[in-house]
Amino acid sequence: MRPDSARIARVVTGMPATDGAGVRLSRVIGTPQLPDLDPFLMLDEFGTDRPQDYLAGFPDHPHRGFETVTYMLDGRMRHRDNHGNEGVLVPGSVQWMTAGRGLVHSEMPEQQEGRMRGFQLWVNLPARDKMIEPRYQEFAPERIPVVRPGAGVEVRVIAGQVGEMHGPIDQPATRPVYLDIALDADARWDYALPEGHAGFVYVFEGEAMVGAGAQPLRMQQLGVLDGGAVVAMVAGPGGARVLLVAGRPLREPVARHGPFVMNTRAELQQAFADYQAGRF
């Protein structure tokens, strides 16, 4: 075992939840088990073949003070906001939305049947950036680099760096790493995180052994990383597909309620007042 190997400090299993107008999903970060993991505030996985589980979608709702990251695996989702932005997320695409000072947006399915599958991650913003102007970083599947750093290993680099390849997302505050890693049966890969980053591994297909001590993680289990920068992973006999997500912790106070994440209760109250007054 390498002396700089990370270990799995905790294992968390997603909890059934609903959001929006009744969309069924699994909440992995943002539960009593794991309320947050600085700088990450929430991780939801949605995946179903049943249209009744997703057709109601996520009608107009506000955000302030953080970022939402939507990664589509299957299906099509249309987003609109009150600033005139609109687009469709297709399989393999990524939207990194910086809500900043505030916007009102919706995410609604563009399909009546078939599979809808993907992830939404919430990433906190530092106090200095919570009131910046909203912006989007949106990338079609062909804009996401794919690298093969080892035998039986394929990595989609959404954010961060693998070898000489950089993901398209730019966020200097948290310097995020967001990798979608496909491992063939028994394949192994080690990845060195930037120094000081906090993060997690989430297995969404198959099974993998992760970190010092080869902690087994089954499908829909998240492992919180600790104690080193190098993340070792080995797929089980059926292969695995894994998210590896990490970022620079902000280490700031968090005041959150529903769709608003600020640093103080007074800032939260101001967010509600601004929204109700139509200032988003």
C-alpha positions as CSV (number, residue, x, y, z in Angstrom):
1,M,0.0,0.0,0.0
2,R,1.3,3.4,-0.9
3,P,1.9,5.8,2.1
4,D,-0.2,8.5,0.4
5,S,-3.2,6.2,-0.2
6,A,-6.6,7.5,0.7
7,R,-9.0,5.4,2.7
8,I,-12.7,5.1,2.9
9,A,-13.7,6.8,6.2
10,R,-17.4,6.2,5.9
11,V,-19.8,4.3,3.7
12,V,-23.2,5.8,3.0
13,T,-26.2,4.3,1.1
14,G,-28.6,6.6,-0.8
15,M,-32.1,7.2,0.7
16,P,-35.3,7.2,-1.4
17,A,-36.6,10.8,-1.8
18,T,-38.8,13.0,-3.9
19,D,-38.1,16.5,-5.2
20,G,-39.6,19.0,-7.7
21,A,-43.2,18.1,-8.4
22,G,-42.7,14.5,-7.2
23,V,-39.7,13.1,-9.1
24,R,-38.5,9.9,-7.4
25,L,-34.7,9.8,-6.7
26,S,-32.1,8.5,-4.4
27,R,-30.5,11.2,-2.1
28,V,-26.9,10.3,-1.1
29,I,-25.5,13.6,0.3
30,G,-28.0,15.9,2.1
31,T,-29.5,13.3,4.4
32,P,-29.3,12.8,8.2
33,Q,-26.5,10.2,7.5
34,L,-24.4,12.7,5.5
35,P,-25.8,16.3,5.6
36,D,-22.9,17.7,3.6
37,L,-19.3,17.1,2.6
38,D,-17.6,20.5,2.3
39,P,-17.7,21.9,-0.4
40,F,-20.6,19.5,-1.5
41,L,-24.1,20.1,-0.2
42,M,-26.2,17.4,-2.0
43,L,-25.9,14.5,-4.4
44,D,-29.0,13.0,-6.0
45,E,-29.2,10.1,-8.4
46,F,-32.3,9.7,-10.5
47,G,-32.9,6.7,-12.6
48,T,-36.1,5.0,-13.7
49,D,-37.9,3.5,-16.7
50,R,-41.3,4.6,-15.3
51,P,-42.5,7.9,-16.8
52,Q,-44.8,8.5,-13.8
53,D,-41.6,8.8,-11.7
54,Y,-40.2,11.7,-13.6
55,L,-42.8,13.4,-15.9
56,A,-43.8,16.0,-13.3
57,G,-40.2,17.3,-13.5
58,F,-38.9,20.3,-11.6
59,P,-41.1,23.3,-12.3
60,D,-40.0,26.9,-11.6
61,H,-37.9,27.2,-8.4
62,P,-35.3,29.7,-7.1
63,H,-31.6,29.2,-6.1
64,R,-29.1,31.5,-4.5
65,G,-25.6,31.1,-3.2
66,F,-24.3,27.8,-4.7
67,E,-23.9,25.8,-7.9
68,T,-25.9,22.9,-9.3
69,V,-24.3,20.3,-11.6
70,T,-26.6,18.1,-13.7
71,Y,-25.0,15.1,-15.5
72,M,-27.3,13.2,-17.8
73,L,-26.8,9.5,-18.5
74,D,-30.1,8.8,-20.2
75,G,-33.1,10.8,-21.3
76,R,-33.6,14.5,-22.2
77,M,-34.2,17.4,-19.9
78,R,-35.1,21.0,-20.9
79,H,-34.0,23.8,-18.6
80,R,-35.3,27.4,-18.7
81,D,-34.7,30.4,-16.4
82,N,-36.1,33.9,-15.8
83,H,-33.0,35.5,-17.4
84,G,-33.8,34.0,-20.8
85,N,-31.5,31.1,-20.8
86,E,-32.8,27.8,-22.2
87,G,-31.4,24.5,-23.5
88,V,-31.8,20.7,-23.6
89,L,-29.6,18.3,-21.7
90,V,-29.1,15.0,-23.7
91,P,-27.4,11.8,-22.7
92,G,-23.8,12.4,-21.8
93,S,-24.1,16.2,-21.4
94,V,-23.3,18.3,-18.4
95,Q,-24.6,21.6,-17.0
96,W,-22.7,23.5,-14.3
97,M,-25.0,26.3,-13.2
98,T,-23.7,29.0,-10.9
99,A,-26.8,30.5,-9.2
100,G,-24.9,33.3,-7.6
101,R,-27.1,36.2,-6.5
102,G,-30.2,34.3,-7.7
103,L,-32.4,33.0,-10.5
104,V,-35.6,31.1,-11.0
105,H,-35.3,28.1,-13.3
106,S,-37.1,24.9,-14.3
107,E,-36.0,21.4,-15.4
108,M,-38.6,19.5,-17.3
109,P,-38.4,16.1,-19.1
110,E,-38.4,16.3,-22.9
111,Q,-39.8,12.8,-23.3
112,Q,-43.0,10.9,-22.5
113,E,-41.5,7.5,-22.1
114,G,-38.2,5.7,-21.8
115,R,-35.4,5.8,-19.3
116,M,-34.4,9.0,-17.4
117,R,-31.1,8.7,-15.6
118,G,-28.5,11.0,-14.2
119,F,-27.1,13.0,-11.2
120,Q,-27.5,16.4,-9.6
121,L,-24.7,17.6,-7.4
122,W,-24.8,20.9,-5.3
123,V,-21.5,22.7,-4.8
124,N,-21.2,25.5,-2.3
125,L,-19.8,28.9,-3.2
126,P,-17.4,30.9,-1.0
127,A,-18.9,34.0,0.7
128,R,-17.1,36.3,-1.7
129,D,-18.9,34.7,-4.7
130,K,-22.4,34.1,-3.4
131,M,-23.8,37.3,-4.9
132,I,-22.1,37.2,-8.3
133,E,-24.1,37.2,-11.5
134,P,-25.6,33.8,-12.5
135,R,-23.8,31.9,-15.3
136,Y,-23.9,28.5,-17.0
137,Q,-21.2,26.2,-18.2
138,E,-23.0,23.7,-20.5
139,F,-21.3,21.0,-22.5
140,A,-22.6,18.5,-25.1
141,P,-21.3,14.9,-24.9
142,E,-18.7,15.5,-27.6
143,R,-17.2,18.3,-25.5
144,I,-16.4,15.9,-22.6
145,P,-13.0,14.3,-23.0
146,V,-12.7,10.6,-22.8
147,V,-9.3,9.0,-21.8
148,R,-8.1,5.5,-21.3
149,P,-5.3,5.7,-18.7
150,G,-5.0,2.0,-18.2
151,A,-6.0,-1.5,-19.3
152,G,-9.8,-1.8,-19.0
153,V,-10.2,1.8,-17.7
154,E,-12.2,4.6,-19.5
155,V,-12.7,8.0,-17.9
156,R,-14.9,10.9,-18.9
157,V,-13.2,14.0,-17.6
158,I,-16.0,16.5,-16.6
159,A,-13.8,18.6,-14.3
160,G,-10.2,18.2,-13.2
161,Q,-7.3,16.6,-15.0
162,V,-6.3,13.0,-16.0
163,G,-2.8,12.9,-17.5
164,E,-2.6,15.8,-20.0
165,M,-6.4,16.0,-20.5
166,H,-8.4,18.7,-18.7
167,G,-12.1,18.7,-18.2
168,P,-14.1,21.7,-19.6
169,I,-15.4,23.0,-16.3
170,D,-13.7,26.0,-14.8
171,Q,-14.3,26.9,-11.1
172,P,-11.2,28.4,-9.4
173,A,-13.0,28.7,-6.0
174,T,-13.2,24.9,-5.4
175,R,-11.0,23.5,-8.2
176,P,-13.4,20.6,-8.7
177,V,-12.6,17.1,-9.9
178,Y,-15.6,15.2,-11.5
179,L,-14.8,11.9,-13.2
180,D,-17.0,9.2,-14.6
181,I,-14.9,6.1,-14.5
182,A,-15.8,2.8,-16.2
183,L,-13.7,-0.2,-15.1
184,D,-13.8,-3.6,-16.8
185,A,-13.9,-6.7,-14.6
186,D,-11.0,-6.8,-12.1
187,A,-9.4,-3.6,-13.7
188,R,-7.4,-1.4,-11.4
189,W,-6.7,2.4,-11.5
190,D,-5.0,4.8,-9.1
191,Y,-5.8,8.5,-9.3
192,A,-4.0,11.3,-7.4
193,L,-6.3,14.1,-6.2
194,P,-5.0,17.7,-5.8
195,E,-3.5,18.2,-2.4
196,G,-6.0,19.2,0.3
197,H,-9.1,18.2,-1.7
198,A,-12.1,16.5,0.0
199,G,-14.2,14.1,-1.9
200,F,-16.0,10.8,-2.4
201,V,-16.4,7.8,-4.6
202,Y,-19.9,6.7,-5.6
203,V,-20.5,3.4,-7.3
204,F,-23.5,3.5,-9.6
205,E,-23.0,0.2,-11.5
206,G,-21.4,-3.0,-10.4
207,E,-19.0,-3.2,-7.4
208,A,-15.5,-1.9,-6.6
209,M,-12.9,-2.1,-3.9
210,V,-11.7,1.4,-3.1
211,G,-8.9,2.9,-1.1
212,A,-6.4,1.6,1.5
213,G,-7.8,-1.7,2.7
214,A,-9.8,-2.2,-0.5
215,Q,-13.1,-1.2,1.1
216,P,-15.9,-2.9,-1.0
217,L,-18.5,-0.5,-2.3
218,R,-21.7,-1.9,-3.9
219,M,-24.0,-0.2,-6.3
220,Q,-25.6,3.0,-4.8
221,Q,-23.0,3.2,-2.0
222,L,-20.8,6.3,-1.5
223,G,-17.4,6.2,0.2
224,V,-16.1,9.3,1.9
225,L,-12.4,9.7,1.2
226,D,-9.9,10.5,3.9
227,G,-6.2,10.3,4.8
228,G,-4.3,10.6,1.5
229,A,-4.4,11.9,-2.0
230,V,-4.1,8.7,-4.1
231,V,-7.4,6.9,-4.7
232,A,-7.0,3.2,-5.6
233,M,-9.9,1.4,-7.1
234,V,-10.3,-2.2,-8.4
235,A,-13.5,-3.4,-10.1
236,G,-15.3,-6.5,-9.0
237,P,-15.8,-9.5,-11.3
238,G,-18.7,-7.8,-13.1
239,G,-16.9,-4.5,-13.7
240,A,-17.9,-1.1,-12.2
241,R,-18.9,2.4,-13.1
242,V,-17.9,5.0,-10.5
243,L,-18.1,8.7,-9.9
244,L,-15.0,10.3,-8.3
245,V,-15.8,13.8,-7.1
246,A,-13.6,16.1,-5.1
247,G,-13.0,19.8,-4.4
248,R,-11.2,22.3,-2.2
249,P,-13.1,22.7,1.1
250,L,-14.3,26.2,1.8
251,R,-14.4,25.9,5.6
252,E,-17.0,28.6,6.0
253,P,-20.2,28.7,8.0
254,V,-23.2,27.3,6.1
255,A,-26.7,28.7,6.6
256,R,-29.1,26.8,4.3
257,H,-32.8,26.5,3.9
258,G,-34.4,24.9,0.9
259,P,-33.1,26.5,-2.3
260,F,-30.8,29.1,-0.6
261,V,-27.3,28.5,0.8
262,M,-25.7,31.5,2.5
263,N,-23.3,32.1,5.4
264,T,-25.6,33.7,8.0
265,R,-29.3,33.5,9.0
266,A,-29.6,37.2,8.1
267,E,-28.4,36.5,4.6
268,L,-31.0,33.7,4.3
269,Q,-33.8,36.0,5.4
270,Q,-32.6,38.5,2.8
271,A,-32.7,35.8,0.1
272,F,-36.3,35.0,0.9
273,A,-37.2,38.7,1.0
274,D,-35.5,39.4,-2.4
275,Y,-37.2,36.4,-4.0
276,Q,-40.6,37.4,-2.7
277,A,-40.0,40.9,-4.0
278,G,-39.2,39.7,-7.5
279,R,-35.5,40.8,-7.3
280,F,-34.2,37.5,-8.7
